[in-house]
Amino acid sequence: MGVELSGGPTQDEILAISLAKMDLREGDVVADIGCGTGKVAIAAARRAARVIAVDRRPEAIAHAREAIMKAGCGNIDLIGGEAAEMLEGVDYLDCAFVGGSRDIERVLDLLSSRVRRCVVVNAVLLETLHRAADTLSALGFFVEVVHVQVSRSRPLAGGLMLEPINPIFIITGRRT
């Protein structure tokens, strides 16, 4: 689409781990909070019955809309606006992915009363890691933090080197 979005798209390796942590099942209703490019929503839609994708940035919604149309996913509801406002109108979710949120404590609080199975948060900032882990712990929903560092090969001086990609923290909350 030509528009560079801050914070995205989710790298393939991080997406694979995050989806595995969510343990999506046929028939699930899933939220993608801070959907950005739509990559996570599209991947989740391949298994889930319904995905609700929300982002507050108009440029992200435009990008995600185009990607969703190209992927032919008719089971994604794309919403422009604040995640907390959208979540107030949702009765239940099976799982949720949080790739970005300004008000993560409020979003996680709302998710904890609506999510039946699990929440996965991806964070690049240490502050987000701490806020998400502390909030999920206080809600009795915290399971673990996984730190993931991925490197990709690139040519250098007739050989290959590994170039690191920014590390990601994957924070998981789950109903027990």
C-alpha positions as CSV (number, residue, x, y, z in Angstrom):
1,M,0.0,0.0,0.0
2,G,3.0,2.3,0.3
3,V,2.2,3.6,3.8
4,E,4.8,2.6,6.5
5,L,3.1,1.9,9.8
6,S,4.9,2.2,13.0
7,G,5.3,-1.0,14.9
8,G,4.4,-3.4,12.2
9,P,3.9,-5.8,10.6
10,T,4.4,-8.6,13.1
11,Q,7.4,-10.7,12.0
12,D,6.5,-14.2,10.7
13,E,8.4,-15.9,13.5
14,I,6.8,-13.9,16.2
15,L,3.4,-14.4,14.6
16,A,3.9,-18.2,14.6
17,I,4.8,-18.2,18.3
18,S,2.0,-15.9,19.2
19,L,-0.6,-18.0,17.4
20,A,0.7,-21.1,19.0
21,K,0.3,-19.5,22.5
22,M,-3.3,-18.5,21.6
23,D,-4.1,-22.1,20.7
24,L,-6.8,-21.1,18.3
25,R,-9.6,-23.5,17.6
26,E,-12.3,-23.9,15.0
27,G,-15.3,-21.7,15.9
28,D,-13.3,-19.3,18.1
29,V,-14.1,-15.6,18.3
30,V,-10.9,-13.6,18.5
31,A,-9.9,-10.0,19.0
32,D,-6.9,-8.4,17.4
33,I,-6.2,-5.2,19.4
34,G,-4.0,-2.7,17.5
35,C,-4.3,-4.7,14.3
36,G,-2.0,-2.5,12.3
37,T,-1.4,-4.2,8.9
38,G,-4.0,-6.9,9.6
39,K,-1.5,-9.7,9.4
40,V,-2.4,-11.3,12.8
41,A,-6.2,-10.9,12.1
42,I,-5.8,-12.6,8.7
43,A,-3.7,-15.5,10.2
44,A,-6.3,-15.9,13.0
45,A,-9.2,-15.8,10.5
46,R,-7.9,-19.0,8.8
47,R,-8.9,-21.0,11.8
48,A,-11.3,-18.8,13.9
49,A,-15.0,-18.3,13.1
50,R,-14.8,-14.6,13.6
51,V,-12.1,-12.0,14.2
52,I,-12.7,-8.5,15.5
53,A,-9.8,-6.3,14.5
54,V,-9.5,-2.8,15.9
55,D,-7.0,0.0,15.4
56,R,-7.2,3.7,16.3
57,R,-5.1,4.9,13.4
58,P,-6.9,5.6,10.1
59,E,-3.8,4.7,8.1
60,A,-3.7,1.3,9.8
61,I,-7.4,0.6,9.1
62,A,-6.9,1.5,5.4
63,H,-3.9,-0.8,5.2
64,A,-5.6,-3.6,7.0
65,R,-8.8,-3.3,4.9
66,E,-6.7,-3.7,1.7
67,A,-4.8,-6.7,3.1
68,I,-8.0,-8.3,4.3
69,M,-9.7,-7.9,0.9
70,K,-6.6,-9.3,-0.9
71,A,-6.7,-12.3,1.5
72,G,-10.4,-12.8,0.9
73,C,-11.2,-13.0,4.6
74,G,-14.9,-12.5,5.0
75,N,-14.9,-13.3,8.7
76,I,-13.0,-10.2,10.0
77,D,-14.9,-7.3,11.4
78,L,-12.5,-4.3,11.0
79,I,-13.2,-1.4,13.4
80,G,-11.6,2.0,13.5
81,G,-11.4,3.4,17.0
82,E,-10.2,2.9,20.6
83,A,-9.9,-0.7,21.7
84,A,-11.5,-0.1,25.1
85,E,-14.6,1.4,23.6
86,M,-15.0,-1.5,21.2
87,L,-14.5,-4.1,24.0
88,E,-17.2,-2.5,26.1
89,G,-19.7,-3.7,23.4
90,V,-18.3,-7.3,23.3
91,D,-19.9,-10.0,25.4
92,Y,-17.3,-12.7,25.0
93,L,-14.1,-13.7,23.2
94,D,-12.3,-17.0,23.1
95,C,-8.9,-15.4,22.6
96,A,-7.3,-12.0,22.1
97,F,-4.1,-10.7,20.6
98,V,-2.8,-7.3,21.8
99,G,-0.2,-5.9,19.4
100,G,-0.6,-2.3,20.5
101,S,-2.7,-0.3,22.9
102,R,-2.4,3.1,24.5
103,D,-4.4,2.1,27.5
104,I,-3.1,-1.5,28.0
105,E,-4.2,-1.7,31.7
106,R,-7.8,-0.9,30.9
107,V,-7.8,-3.1,27.7
108,L,-6.4,-6.0,29.7
109,D,-9.0,-5.5,32.4
110,L,-11.8,-5.5,29.9
111,L,-10.4,-8.5,28.2
112,S,-10.1,-10.4,31.5
113,S,-13.8,-10.3,31.9
114,R,-14.6,-11.3,28.3
115,V,-12.0,-13.8,27.3
116,R,-12.8,-17.4,27.9
117,R,-9.3,-18.9,27.2
118,C,-6.3,-16.7,26.6
119,V,-4.7,-13.3,25.9
120,V,-1.4,-12.8,24.1
121,V,0.4,-9.5,24.2
122,N,3.4,-8.6,22.0
123,A,5.6,-5.9,23.4
124,V,8.8,-4.2,22.3
125,L,9.1,-1.7,25.1
126,L,10.2,-2.8,28.6
127,E,7.5,-0.5,30.0
128,T,4.8,-2.3,28.1
129,L,6.2,-5.7,29.2
130,H,6.0,-4.6,32.9
131,R,2.6,-3.0,32.6
132,A,1.1,-6.0,30.8
133,A,2.6,-8.6,33.1
134,D,1.7,-6.7,36.3
135,T,-1.9,-6.1,35.1
136,L,-2.4,-9.7,34.1
137,S,-0.9,-10.8,37.4
138,A,-3.2,-8.5,39.4
139,L,-6.1,-9.9,37.4
140,G,-5.1,-13.5,38.2
141,F,-4.6,-14.2,34.5
142,F,-0.8,-14.2,34.0
143,V,1.0,-17.3,32.8
144,E,4.4,-16.3,31.4
145,V,6.7,-14.0,29.4
146,V,8.7,-15.4,26.5
147,H,11.6,-13.2,25.2
148,V,12.2,-13.9,21.5
149,Q,15.2,-12.7,19.5
150,V,15.1,-13.6,15.8
151,S,17.9,-13.0,13.3
152,R,17.8,-13.3,9.5
153,S,20.6,-14.0,7.2
154,R,21.8,-11.4,4.7
155,P,24.8,-11.4,2.4
156,L,28.1,-9.9,3.6
157,A,31.5,-10.0,1.9
158,G,30.7,-13.1,-0.1
159,G,29.2,-14.9,2.8
160,L,26.2,-14.7,5.1
161,M,25.7,-12.9,8.3
162,L,22.8,-13.0,10.8
163,E,21.2,-9.6,11.3
164,P,19.1,-9.3,14.5
165,I,15.5,-8.1,14.4
166,N,14.2,-6.2,17.4
167,P,13.5,-8.6,20.3
168,I,9.9,-9.1,21.3
169,F,8.3,-10.0,24.6
170,I,5.3,-12.4,24.3
171,I,3.2,-12.1,27.4
172,T,0.5,-14.8,27.9
173,G,-2.5,-14.8,30.1
174,R,-4.8,-17.8,30.3
175,R,-7.9,-19.0,32.1
176,T,-7.1,-22.0,34.3
